[in-house]
């Protein structure tokens, strides 16, 4: 049951009713853990400048970040 909940978590954040669909495979980043906050703030600013948003997931304790961006594919 735990694995099923884990596997469905991303779908719940990237396929939100009424929101554009988000696409996987566009961003994988590994940054030093002490730089993660700075990286994420800059990333969100860059996405907002272009009218995008994303669902983040990954291994944040190790600063390994994956995302799905709502590109108009």
C-alpha positions in Angstrom: 0.0 0.0 0.0 2.9 2.4 0.8 4.4 1.9 -2.7 1.0 2.4 -4.4 0.6 5.7 -2.5 4.1 6.8 -3.4 3.6 6.0 -7.1 0.3 7.9 -7.3 1.6 11.0 -5.5 3.2 12.5 -8.6 0.1 12.0 -10.7 -1.9 13.9 -8.0 0.4 16.9 -8.3 1.0 16.9 -12.1 -2.5 16.2 -13.3 -4.6 18.7 -11.4 -8.2 19.2 -12.7 -8.6 22.6 -14.3 -4.8 23.1 -14.7 -2.7 22.4 -17.8 -1.0 19.0 -17.9 2.6 18.9 -16.8 5.2 16.9 -18.8 8.0 14.8 -17.4 11.6 14.6 -18.5 12.4 18.2 -18.9 14.5 18.9 -15.8 16.7 16.8 -13.6 19.0 18.7 -11.4 21.5 17.8 -8.7 22.9 20.7 -6.7 24.9 20.9 -3.5 22.3 20.5 -0.6 23.2 23.9 0.8 22.3 25.6 -2.5 18.9 23.9 -3.0 16.8 26.8 -1.6 18.6 29.3 -3.8 18.3 27.0 -6.8 14.6 26.4 -6.3 13.9 30.2 -5.9 15.7 31.0 -9.1 14.0 28.2 -10.9 10.5 29.3 -9.9 11.4 32.9 -10.9 12.6 31.7 -14.3 9.5 29.6 -14.9 7.2 32.4 -13.8 8.9 34.8 -16.2 7.8 32.5 -19.0 4.3 31.7 -17.6 5.0 28.2 -16.5 4.7 26.3 -13.3 5.8 22.8 -12.3 5.3 19.9 -10.0 8.5 19.2 -8.0 9.6 15.8 -6.7 12.8 14.1 -6.0 15.2 13.4 -3.2 15.4 16.8 -1.6 17.6 15.6 1.3 20.3 14.9 -1.3 19.3 18.0 -3.4 18.3 15.8 -6.4 15.3 17.5 -8.0 12.9 16.3 -10.8 10.0 18.2 -12.1 7.1 18.2 -14.6 6.6 21.5 -16.3 3.3 22.6 -17.8 4.7 23.3 -21.3 2.0 23.7 -24.0 2.8 20.6 -25.9 
